[in-house]
Amino acid sequence: MPVRAGQSSTEYLKLKPGMEQAAAFLETRRYAAYKGATTEFRKMEGVAANHADKKLYVAMSQINKGMLADETGPIDDIQVEKVDAGGTYEISLAGAQIDTDGGAINSEFVPTEMYVPEPLLGRDIAADALGNTTDPDRIANTDNVFFSEKMRTLFIGEDTGMHVNNFVWDWNVDTGELSRILVVASGAEATGLQVAENVNGHAYVMSNAQHQGDWLRSMSEEVRDRLIQTVEARDGINRYGTLNYRLEAPVPGF
């Protein structure tokens, strides 16, 4: 049977009798494709659950490659427009669903619909004056997500090479309002996102930053030099990060 399970080339698989369970655990994605599941998703990252509304939020860091229309593939379930900046999908969950063989699915949390709410879709652009290649007022390459039931808010951390600075955002599911709440050091990704909803009557949103100083290739030398001067002035603020300056001269303090 021809399948594409996370790669652009077609593979031809044949299941040995009695090896269904082994295939399901050892080659899960290939076996899923073999059974007819959609395996064209590109670069899925974090997942968060909204229990009250029975919604699931899935980070799709990039929307390209297998998610585009391709008539040459063995199946072509997903045919969407390319967005290198990716998007965060909202998935509706429900019970009383049947599988492709007509059997009842014993779960109240079966995905029935998925789409990207408009504020959560990235917007690719030509490089601007700073070197951003996606709109800095939109989310790019969603990586980690956390849903706060009490705040009714989805928090989103970026891991992108398309923004000069990565951001952490919040999106209120009731108002639809998107806000940028944190800017991390240039070149770093925002990771380790979590929310403590009530600690002695206070709520805390926490995020980490790693590999500061991993400058974008799309930045001009002028912008890069200004950033280096800032690092020097702060006596090696990134000394504990993974640095990838790609420069001729070393930065003092490291």
N, C-alpha and C positions, 0 to 999 in steps of 0.2 A: 504494500500500500504506500503511495507517495504521500509524504508529509513535509511540512516546514515547521520546525519547532525551535524558533529563536535564531534561525540563520537564514540567509538569503537563498541558499541552494536547496534543492529538493533531495530528500533522502527516500529510499525505498525500504520499507520495513516489513518483516514477516515475524509474527509472534510464534514462538515454540509452544506446543500444547502443554498446558499445566503451568506456564510461567507467568500468568497474569499478575499475581501478587508481587512477584519479584520485579516485573516490569514497572508496576505502579509505584513501587518504592525506590527503585534504583534508577529508573529512567522516566521520572514522573511526567516531564513535559512532552517527551516523545510519545509516551503511552497515551497521554491526554489527546495529542494530535491524532494518534492512531484510532482512538475511540470517537473522534469527530469534534473534539473541543476546539475552540478558537485559541490559537497560540500566536497570533500576530501582534500582540501588544509589545510595545517598545519601552524598555528601561523603566519598568515599574519600581517604585521606591516605597515610601512609607504608607501605612494604612491606619486610619482612625475610624472609630465607630461612634455614631450618634444614636444611642439606644432609644431615646424618646421618640424619635421620628423614623426609626428603622432605616437609617441611611448609613452608607459606608463611603468614606472619602479615600481615594487612591491617588497617590502622586504618580503622574506619568511624566518623568523628567524630560523626555523628548517625544514629540509626535511626528514620527517620520519612518523611513524604511518599511518594515512589514505592515505598518498601519495605513500605508498609502495604497491606492488602487494598483493591482498587479494581476493582469489576466493570465500571466504565465505560471502562476502558482497552482498547486493542487486544490486549494480553496482560497477564497478571497472575501472573507466575512467582513473585514474592516476596510472601508474606503473613505478616508477623511483627508482634509487638506493638511499639507505639511506645516508644522509649527515647531521649529527647532527649539524654541523656548519652552515647549511643553505646556502642560496644564494639569489641573487637579480635578479628577472626575468625581462626580456624585453618583452613587449607585443606590437605587431603591431596592429594598428587601421586602419579601412577602412570603406567606405560606400558601398551602394548597396548590403547589406547582407540580408539574409532571416532567419527567426526563424525556430524552429523545426517543426512548423505546416505549413511551406511554405509561411508564410506571410512576406511582406517586413518590414524591420526594419528602421524606420525613423530617422537615425542617420548617421553621417559621421565618428563616432568614435566607431565602433564595434570591439571588440577584435577578431582577426583572427588567431593569432599564438603567442605562448609564449615559451620562453626558457631562460636559464641562460647563458649569455656570459661567456666564460671560466675564465677570470680574476675575475669574480664576484661570483664564486662558492667556498665555503669553502672547506678545506681539513682536515679531522680528522686525528689525529696522536696519538700514544702512548705518555703518559706524558713525556715531555722533562725535562732537568735539572732544569728549573725554575718552572715547573708545568703547562705549556701550554699543552692542550690536542687537540688543533687544530693549524695548521701551522701559526706562527705569521707573516709570509709574505703573508698571504691570509686573506680575510675578514671573520669574524666569527659572526654569529647571527645578521645580519643586522637588525637595528631597525628603525632609522629615515633617510630619504633620501630627497634631495633637488636638483632639476635640474636648472642649470644656463643656460638660453638661450644664453646670450651673450658670455659666456665662453665655451659653448658647452660641459659642464662638469657636471657629476653626482657626488654629494657629498654624502657620506655614513657614518653614525655614528653607532657604535657598542653598543650592550647591551648583553655582553656575559659573561658566567662563564667558558669559555674555554681558554681565554687569561688572563695572569696575569695582563696585562694592556690593557684596551680597546683603540681603535684607531678611528680616523676620516680619511677617504680616499677620494681621488678624482679619477674619471675615465673619461678620455676624449673620447667622443663617436666617434670622427674622427680618432684619432691615436690608440685607444684601450689601451693606457698606463694607468696603475694603479699606484697611488702614495699614500704613507702614509704621511699625513700632520700634524697630531696631535696625541700625546700620552697623555692620561689622567692619573690621579693618580691611583695607583694599587687598584683594587677592584671596582672602580667607572665605571659607564656607561657614554657614550657620548650621550647627549640628547639636545633637543632644537635647533637642527641644522637649520640655515637659512643663506642666502646669500643676502647681499645688493650689487647689481651690479654696482651702480654708485651713490656715495655720494660725491659731490664736486670733481668729477673726480677720486675717489678712490673706489675700491671694497673691501668689508669686508666679511670674512667668520666667522660666530659666532657659538659657541657650548658651552654647559654647561656640568658640570660633577656633578654627585650625588652619594651618598652612598659610598664615598671613604673609603677604609679600610675594605671592605667586602672580606676578603681573600679567595682564592680558597682552597678547600679541597685537591686538587692535589698538592699544593705547599709543599715543604719539610719544616721542622722546621727551617733549616738554612736560607732559603730564607725568611721565615716569620719573623724570628728574625731580619734579616737585614732591612726589611721594617719597622718594629716597631722602630728600632733604628733611622731610617731616620725621622719618624714622631716625635719622642721625640726630636731629634736635631732641628727640626723646630718649637718647642713649640706648638704642637697640631695643625698642619696645617689643620687637618680635623675637627676642633671643630664644624663647621657648617654642617657637613655631617651626614648621618645616619651611625653610626658605629656598626659593627658586628664583633668584634675582635675574639670572642670565645676563650679568653685567661684566664689564672688563675689570672694574675696580671693586675691591671689597668694601663692605659697609662697616665703619668703625663700631665697636661694641659687640661684635659677634665672634 
